[in-house]
């Protein structure tokens, strides 16, 4: 698999990452939930909910390409979240890895998350996913298709999937850019941002 498969719009890239396998530091997990994000108003996929909407910064530069690079950031300054850049080099877009099902390295994931955490909760939610796989801010920018990278992704065949609005965004809140494997218990719960417009009043 190569990054060329992600040189496409964020929705198609999200569907291609869904059902893939992510490997990091002794843990392998099936990607069961993702969210697509676009870029600034003058780009091909304007998206007011994206970190890149106001243009490139030190924080979001990975979103502007090339595709297949890991973009990490801290949510609320605490939890690390991981995205995979997509689209042609120079066009901002990325796919947030929202949830995964641990396939191997269960003991390592449980040690990182806590022995009381249920198996399907180990990587349920973007912050928990990074915690279970030990993905950190130092992984920002790595090529996930390079076999020598600390974080690698192998694209797969997702099977039946569902789509709906993204979780917790206050802009473009109705856009159905969240995708998940239907029926998987590891998929995170949908929560609408209290700052978002009423359903149907946003794109």
JOSUL-V807697 format. One record per backbone hydrogen bond with DSSP energy under -0.5 kcal/mol. CO is the residue of the C=O (numbers start at 1). NH is the residue of the N-H. Records with the same first field share a line. If there is no record, write none. Layout:
# JOSUL-V807697
CO = NH  NH
This chain:
# JOSUL-V807697
2 = 5
3 = 6
4 = 7
6 = 8  87
9 = 13
10 = 14
11 = 15
12 = 16
13 = 17
14 = 18
16 = 156
17 = 20
20 = 31
21 = 154
22 = 29
23 = 152
24 = 27
27 = 24
28 = 103  104
29 = 22
30 = 32  101
31 = 19
32 = 181
33 = 98  99
34 = 179
35 = 96
37 = 94
39 = 47
40 = 43
43 = 46
45 = 39
47 = 50
50 = 53
52 = 55
53 = 41
57 = 61
60 = 63
61 = 64
62 = 65
63 = 93
64 = 90
66 = 69
68 = 144
69 = 85
70 = 72  141
71 = 83
73 = 75  81
74 = 76  77
75 = 78  79
79 = 75
81 = 73
82 = 97
83 = 71
84 = 95
85 = 68
88 = 91
90 = 92
93 = 86
94 = 37
95 = 84
96 = 35  98
98 = 125
99 = 32  33
100 = 102
101 = 30
104 = 28
105 = 109
106 = 110
107 = 111
108 = 112
109 = 113
110 = 114
114 = 117
118 = 121  122
119 = 122
121 = 124
123 = 100  125
125 = 129
126 = 130
127 = 131
128 = 132
129 = 133
130 = 134  135
131 = 134
136 = 139
137 = 140
139 = 142
142 = 70  144
143 = 146
144 = 153
145 = 147
146 = 149
150 = 25
152 = 23
153 = 155
154 = 21
156 = 158
160 = 182
162 = 180
164 = 178
169 = 193
172 = 175
175 = 166  177
177 = 36
178 = 164
179 = 34
180 = 162  182
181 = 184
184 = 187
191 = 168
193 = 196
198 = 201
